[in-house]
Amino acid sequence: MWDYTDKVMDHFRHPRNVGAIPNADGTGQVGSLVCGDALKLTIKVNKETDVIEDAKFETFGCASAIASSSILTEMIKGKTIAEASKITNQDIADALGTLPAEKMHCSVMGMEALEAAVKSYRQGGAPVVFEQQEEKIVCHCFNVSEETIIKAIRANHLKTVEDVTHFTKAGGGCGRCKGEIQKILDKVNGAETPAAAAQKTFAQMTVVEKIKTIEHVLEEDVRPKLNMDGGSAELVDLDGNVVKIRLTGMCSGCAGAMGTLKNFIEKTLKEKVDASLSVEQA
Amino acid sequence: MKVIYLDNNATTQCSPAVVEAMLPYFSEKYGNASSMHTFGGNNRHAIDQARQQVASLIGAAHADEIIFTSCATESDNTAIFSAVRSYPKKKHIITSAVEHPAIMEPYKYLEAQGYRVDFIGVDEYGRFDMQRFQSVLDEDTALVSVMWANSETGTIFPIAEIARLTHQKGALFHTDAVQAVGKIPVNVQETDIDMLSLSAHKFHGPKGVGALYVRRGTRFMPYLMGGHQEKHRRAGTENVPYIVGLGKAAELAQKRLTDGTSAKIAALRDELEQGIVAAIADVKVNGDPEHRVPNTTNISFGYIEGESILMYLNDLGVCASSGSACTSGSLEPSHVLRAMGVPFQFAHGSIRFSLSDQTTREDIERVLKELPPIIERLRKISPFSRLAA
């Protein structure tokens, strides 16, 4: 039993824009029967203005795959090709409220189909099958390239192999590539995580290192818990040892906000970063 | 909305008669069955009766061959680790490729510990590869554990024959009979079975209680230690109400096996299966049509995905389950269907309907009415369905 949002269920029960546009100006395809999900997106584009006038989809997949495809067609209609190209998988997930972590790859599939459809349009309309950018395939069960994994790690701040599997499916089959995924994670996150700073005490860190360390803990230990209640937290400023946090989503304006800040976020930062830290609402 | 419950291989309703039998043992007769005083000690008689009821259901010669556990997973783990610890010099174990994770995971663990492990495959109908089994079975084999009936397809394995061959080579034989007990006649005395796992909630008993049959004379090492209960074979205070519930459920299940209930369930199952095959194109029935438990049918719907089918059925109050990847939290479809070589496009769209004696003709007719439009709707959304046309 998945915790699908009402929005996901609405788009699953009443999918918008089902079908294929005849003589489409752009056709993007991704996935296959073997993978368990597939999406074909067709778009009609005004050649003068570059505005997407119509979009239709056909999807083979679960409820969240159908919902992701359906909402994507709504999101891109009326946008120019340039505007639509900026849509990320996170935008699709956000538009649906949220998706269960294990289902994030459905939103990635939407983004990839869109990318392929845009490419198809730019190339004159012949259908384009989304292909992994690079030759190097990491996960052979689901045919996922290193490029896709790196992109997903960067765009979604992924930290663990499990995260990568949820977003890209890589590692979800036989699991043999999990070691390699960990290496990619280390490589991508190595530059961003405070590995070098780890040896220093908080007082010895540069301001940038301090901010990165705090941000790292917020991402690892704080946001996942807030996300469960539909909220999140942003690091706004660091003034000496005072961390200024803005609560967002369901947390903003929540009656328990002060408790969340002090009892949870401050406690976590004191534990994981430095005991001298205090948290204030920004 | 009326719930049409066709997921009885996942769990069943606890019969009201079972609940009634259990109730006095919560607040009234709450004593510890191991106590010296009669208030607690009398509960021993209730446990003895349940032991007799379970022994009777599976045809055990002696009631003390039944050990009560907390679930079939515990029974399975107990049997496997008891066998390998009892025969420490033997370093080979065998099972099938389509077992429940409660067997698969301990086997994989033992494989990582250095055991030689053979997972015997199945053919396209889910039938056990007897030839391959005989070719790998040898004097070094400590344990053969093969399920009696498959949870996903209902396929029944020739357990008596597998057990006989196992004994010829001097190995122990265990069967996970969770999906067989209560659905088909099971008689351990007539076979070479050394150990058998069962679970109450698969035949209208409560969740949280199971049993392990261990034939007298079988070497045994306990899995849980720390008490004298169950003759030192399973430590932990006896769960009196649940054991009583299992006993009552066993008694009722035994009646259903002989009073024509099984035939009635099989007839409804066949009506459902044939109705679906007749009404919907590009479907495939998975499993062995000749050797199958009476309540189960597993049907693949080509070009669409199982979770979507389930969710639309769910909106109509119909409960079933799927071997699709999306429903499991993993990304790969059912290991059972893959072991059978079911093509991916069919594995992803597989639905299991499992009936019980409570299933009515109206339930089946309702599903036969509601399902075709659902399939048609999803195929309209699918980019592949046109390939079928």
Interface residues (C-beta under 8 A of the other chain):
Chain A: F12 R13 P15 V18 A20 Q29 L33 V34 G36 D37 A38 L39 K40 E58 T59 F60 G61 C62 A63 A65 I66 E102 K103 C141 F142 T165 K169 G172 G173
Chain B: Y303 I304 E305 E307 S308 M311 Y312 D315 S324 A325 C326 T327 G329 S330 L331 E332 P333 F344 Q345 H348 K380 I381 S382 P383 F384
